[in-house]
Structures are given as structure tokens and as C-alpha cells.
Amino acid sequence: MELSDAIGKATSKASGKAIEAELKKKNGKAVWEIEVLADSGKVVEVDVDADTGDVVDSETQKK
């Protein structure tokens, strides 16, 4: 999956603007880890499976 597609998935999950993206390996799988500055002002980290495009995890970052 291309980064631009992964960002689209992440910003659909957490409405806002992507501010950082990194390709990582988690649990043996390639995952796009994308930080989204949500419309609420909070930063949400969204993990998107790089092979399937599925959102596999999301969490609001603590300040």
C-alpha cells in the first residue's frame, strides 16, 4: 500500500491532518504508523497494515 493511501485510511479513522508517517514492523507485519492531528486538537496514532490497508490500531497520544 502506498503512503498516500495509508494516510487516507488514517484520516478517515481520525478526522484531521496527517503530521507524521513512518513504516514500521509490528508483530512481524509491515505497518504504516501515522500520526494525525485530529480536528479536536489531539494527536491520534493510527496503524495501517501496509499489505491489506486495514486499520489495525489507533490510540490518542498523551501529552
DSSP file (Angstrom, degrees, kcal/mol; ACC not computed):
  #  RESIDUE AA STRUCTURE BP1 BP2  ACC     N-H-->O    O-->H-N    N-H-->O    O-->H-N    TCO  KAPPA ALPHA  PHI   PSI    X-CA   Y-CA   Z-CA
    1    1 A M              0   0    0      0, 0.0     2,-0.1     0, 0.0    52,-0.1   0.000 360.0 360.0 360.0 135.2    0.0    0.0    0.0
    2    2 A E     >  -     0   0    0      1,-0.1     4,-2.1     4,-0.0     3,-0.3  -0.391 360.0-116.6 -73.7 153.4    1.3    3.4   -0.9
    3    3 A L  H  > S+     0   0    0      1,-0.2     4,-2.7     2,-0.2     5,-0.2   0.899 114.2  56.5 -58.0 -43.1    1.8    6.0    1.8
    4    4 A S  H  > S+     0   0    0      1,-0.2     4,-1.7     2,-0.2    -1,-0.2   0.874 108.3  47.5 -60.6 -36.7   -0.9    8.3    0.3
    5    5 A D  H  > S+     0   0    0     -3,-0.3     4,-1.9     2,-0.2    -1,-0.2   0.898 111.2  51.0 -68.9 -40.4   -3.5    5.6    0.5
    6    6 A A  H  X S+     0   0    0     -4,-2.1     4,-2.5     1,-0.2    -2,-0.2   0.886 108.1  52.3 -64.0 -39.4   -2.5    4.8    4.1
    7    7 A I  H  X S+     0   0    0     -4,-2.7     4,-2.8     1,-0.2     5,-0.2   0.899 106.8  53.8 -63.4 -39.8   -2.8    8.5    5.0
    8    8 A G  H  X S+     0   0    0     -4,-1.7     4,-1.1    -5,-0.2    -2,-0.2   0.906 110.2  46.4 -59.7 -42.5   -6.3    8.4    3.5
    9    9 A K  H  X S+     0   0    0     -4,-1.9     4,-1.7     2,-0.2     3,-0.2   0.922 113.6  49.3 -64.5 -44.2   -7.3    5.4    5.7
   10   10 A A  H  X S+     0   0    0     -4,-2.5     4,-2.7     1,-0.2    -2,-0.2   0.903 110.9  47.8 -65.0 -42.3   -5.8    7.1    8.8
   11   11 A T  H  < S+     0   0    0     -4,-2.8     5,-0.3     1,-0.2    -1,-0.2   0.699 108.8  55.6 -76.1 -16.8   -7.5   10.4    8.3
   12   12 A S  H  < S+     0   0    0     -4,-1.1     3,-0.3    -5,-0.2    -1,-0.2   0.849 111.7  44.0 -74.7 -35.9  -10.8    8.6    7.7
   13   13 A K  H  < S+     0   0    0     -4,-1.7     2,-0.5     1,-0.3    -2,-0.2   0.920 129.7  24.5 -72.3 -46.3  -10.3    6.9   11.1
   14   14 A A  S  < S-     0   0    0     -4,-2.7    -1,-0.3    -5,-0.1    30,-0.1  -0.882  91.3-133.6-124.2  96.6   -9.3   10.1   12.9
   15   15 A S        +     0   0    0     -2,-0.5    24,-2.4    -3,-0.3    25,-0.3  -0.266  67.1  65.3 -57.0 121.6  -10.6   13.1   11.1
   16   16 A G  E    S-A   38   0A   0     -5,-0.3     2,-0.4    22,-0.3    22,-0.2  -0.975  87.1 -45.5 163.2-151.3   -7.8   15.6   10.8
   17   17 A K  E     -A   37   0A   0     20,-2.0    20,-3.1    -2,-0.3     2,-0.3  -0.957  46.1-121.1-121.8 130.9   -4.4   16.2    9.1
   18   18 A A  E     +A   36   0A   0     -2,-0.4    18,-0.3    18,-0.3     3,-0.1  -0.516  31.7 173.0 -68.4 130.8   -1.5   13.7    9.0
   19   19 A I  E     +     0   0A   0     16,-3.0     2,-0.3     1,-0.4    17,-0.2   0.551  63.5  14.8-116.0 -14.3    1.5   15.2   10.6
   20   20 A E  E     -A   35   0A   0     15,-1.3    15,-2.8     2,-0.0    -1,-0.4  -0.966  57.7-174.7-160.3 143.9    4.0   12.3   10.6
   21   21 A A  E     +A   34   0A   0     -2,-0.3     2,-0.3    13,-0.2    13,-0.2  -0.999   5.7 173.6-144.2 142.1    4.2    8.9    9.0
   22   22 A E  E     -A   33   0A   0     11,-1.7    11,-3.3    -2,-0.3     2,-0.6  -0.991  28.8-131.0-149.3 136.0    6.7    6.0    9.4
   23   23 A L  E     +A   32   0A   0     -2,-0.3     2,-0.3     9,-0.2     9,-0.2  -0.800  40.8 168.2 -88.9 121.4    6.8    2.5    8.0
   24   24 A K  E     -A   31   0A   0      7,-3.1     7,-3.4    -2,-0.6     2,-0.6  -0.816  37.1-120.3-129.0 167.0    7.5    0.1   10.9
   25   25 A K  E     +A   30   0A   0     -2,-0.3     2,-0.4     5,-0.2     5,-0.2  -0.960  34.2 174.2-109.7 120.4    7.4   -3.6   11.6
   26   26 A K  E >   -A   29   0A   0      3,-2.8     3,-1.9    -2,-0.6    -2,-0.0  -0.994  69.1 -11.6-130.0 127.3    5.0   -4.7   14.3
   27   27 A N  T 3  S-     0   0    0     -2,-0.4    -1,-0.1     1,-0.3     3,-0.1   0.848 129.8 -54.6  53.1  37.2    4.3   -8.3   15.2
   28   28 A G  T 3  S+     0   0    0      1,-0.2     2,-0.3    -3,-0.0    -1,-0.3   0.535 118.1 106.9  79.0   6.7    6.1   -9.4   12.1
   29   29 A K  E <  S-A   26   0A   0     -3,-1.9    -3,-2.8    22,-0.0     2,-0.4  -0.900  74.4-114.7-119.8 147.9    4.0   -7.2    9.8
   30   30 A A  E     -A   25   0A   0     -2,-0.3    20,-2.5    -5,-0.2    21,-0.5  -0.682  42.1-179.6 -77.8 127.9    4.8   -4.0    7.9
   31   31 A V  E     -AB  24  49A   0     -7,-3.4    -7,-3.1    -2,-0.4     2,-0.6  -0.995  29.6-134.6-135.1 132.4    2.6   -1.2    9.3
   32   32 A W  E     -AB  23  48A   0     16,-3.2    16,-2.8    -2,-0.4     2,-0.7  -0.795  21.4-157.5 -80.8 120.5    2.3    2.4    8.4
   33   33 A E  E     -AB  22  47A   0    -11,-3.3   -11,-1.7    -2,-0.6     2,-0.5  -0.902  17.4-177.0-101.2 110.6    2.3    4.3   11.7
   34   34 A I  E     -AB  21  46A   0     12,-3.0    12,-3.4    -2,-0.7     2,-0.5  -0.932  19.2-150.5-119.1 127.6    0.6    7.6   11.0
   35   35 A E  E     -AB  20  45A   0    -15,-2.8   -16,-3.0    -2,-0.5   -15,-1.3  -0.844  16.8-165.6 -96.0 128.8    0.1   10.5   13.5
   36   36 A V  E     -AB  18  44A   0      8,-3.1     8,-2.9    -2,-0.5     2,-1.1  -0.955  20.4-141.0-117.6 127.3   -3.0   12.6   12.8
   37   37 A L  E     -AB  17  43A   0    -20,-3.1   -20,-2.0    -2,-0.5     6,-0.2  -0.777  36.3-144.3 -83.1 102.8   -3.6   16.0   14.3
   38   38 A A  E >   -A   16   0A   0      4,-2.8     3,-2.5    -2,-1.1   -22,-0.3  -0.207  21.1-109.1 -71.3 159.1   -7.4   15.5   14.9
   39   39 A D  T 3  S+     0   0    0    -24,-2.4    -1,-0.1     1,-0.3   -23,-0.1   0.749 119.6  64.2 -57.3 -24.4   -9.9   18.2   14.5
   40   40 A S  T 3  S-     0   0    0    -25,-0.3    -1,-0.3     2,-0.2     3,-0.1   0.592 119.4-110.5 -75.6 -10.9  -10.3   18.0   18.3
   41   41 A G  S <  S+     0   0    0     -3,-2.5     2,-0.2     1,-0.4    -2,-0.1   0.335  81.5 119.7  96.2  -6.3   -6.6   19.2   18.6
   42   42 A K        -     0   0    0     -5,-0.1    -4,-2.8     1,-0.0     2,-0.5  -0.604  65.6-120.8 -91.2 153.9   -5.4   15.8   19.9
   43   43 A V  E     -B   37   0A   0     18,-0.3    18,-3.3    -6,-0.2     2,-0.5  -0.840  27.9-166.9 -95.1 126.3   -2.8   13.7   18.2
   44   44 A V  E     -BC  36  60A   0     -8,-2.9    -8,-3.1    -2,-0.5     2,-0.6  -0.957  11.6-146.5-115.8 127.7   -4.0   10.2   17.3
   45   45 A E  E     -BC  35  59A   0     14,-3.1    14,-2.1    -2,-0.5     2,-0.5  -0.838  18.7-171.1 -93.5 123.2   -1.7    7.5   16.2
   46   46 A V  E     -BC  34  58A   0    -12,-3.4   -12,-3.0    -2,-0.6     2,-0.5  -0.965  10.5-152.8-118.9 127.2   -3.2    5.2   13.6
   47   47 A D  E     -BC  33  57A   0     10,-3.0     9,-2.4    -2,-0.5    10,-1.2  -0.879  12.1-171.2-100.8 125.8   -1.6    2.0   12.4
   48   48 A V  E     -BC  32  55A   0    -16,-2.8   -16,-3.2    -2,-0.5     7,-0.2  -0.973  28.7-118.1-119.5 124.4   -2.5    0.8    8.9
   49   49 A D  E  >  -B   31   0A   0      5,-3.1     4,-2.1    -2,-0.5   -18,-0.2  -0.432  19.7-147.0 -60.3 123.2   -1.4   -2.6    7.6
   50   50 A A  T  4 S+     0   0    0    -20,-2.5    -1,-0.2    -2,-0.2   -19,-0.2   0.701  93.6  42.1 -70.3 -19.7    0.9   -1.9    4.7
   51   51 A D  T  4 S+     0   0    0    -21,-0.5    -1,-0.2     3,-0.1   -20,-0.1   0.892 127.8  23.4 -91.2 -47.4   -0.2   -5.1    2.8
   52   52 A T  T  4 S-     0   0    0      2,-0.1    -2,-0.2   -51,-0.1     3,-0.1   0.724  91.0-129.7 -95.5 -23.7   -4.0   -5.1    3.4
   53   53 A G     <  +     0   0    0     -4,-2.1     2,-0.2     1,-0.3    -3,-0.1   0.500  57.7 144.5  83.4   4.0   -4.8   -1.4    4.1
   54   54 A D        -     0   0    0     -5,-0.1    -5,-3.1    -6,-0.1     2,-0.7  -0.526  57.3-120.0 -76.5 141.4   -6.7   -2.3    7.2
   55   55 A V  E     +C   48   0A   0     -7,-0.2    -7,-0.3    -2,-0.2     3,-0.1  -0.739  35.0 177.8 -75.9 118.8   -6.6    0.0   10.2
   56   56 A V  E     -     0   0A   0     -9,-2.4     2,-0.3    -2,-0.7    -8,-0.2   0.630  58.3  -2.3-102.3 -16.4   -5.1   -2.4   12.8
   57   57 A D  E     -C   47   0A   0    -10,-1.2   -10,-3.0     2,-0.0    -1,-0.3  -0.969  53.0-176.5-167.0 153.4   -4.9    0.0   15.8
   58   58 A S  E     +C   46   0A   0     -2,-0.3     2,-0.3   -12,-0.2   -12,-0.2  -0.959   8.7 170.6-154.5 144.8   -5.4    3.6   16.9
   59   59 A E  E     -C   45   0A   0    -14,-2.1   -14,-3.1    -2,-0.3     2,-0.4  -0.987  34.5-115.0-154.5 145.7   -4.8    5.5   20.1
   60   60 A T  E     -C   44   0A   0     -2,-0.3   -16,-0.2   -16,-0.2     2,-0.2  -0.671  38.3-123.1 -80.0 130.4   -4.9    9.1   21.3
   61   61 A Q        -     0   0    0    -18,-3.3   -18,-0.3    -2,-0.4     2,-0.3  -0.486  19.4-127.1 -75.8 142.9   -1.4   10.2   22.3
   62   62 A K              0   0    0     -2,-0.2    -1,-0.1     1,-0.1   -20,-0.0  -0.686 360.0 360.0 -87.9 143.4   -1.0   11.5   25.8
   63   63 A K              0   0    0     -2,-0.3    -1,-0.1     0, 0.0    -2,-0.0   0.461 360.0 360.0 -82.0 360.0    0.6   14.9   26.2
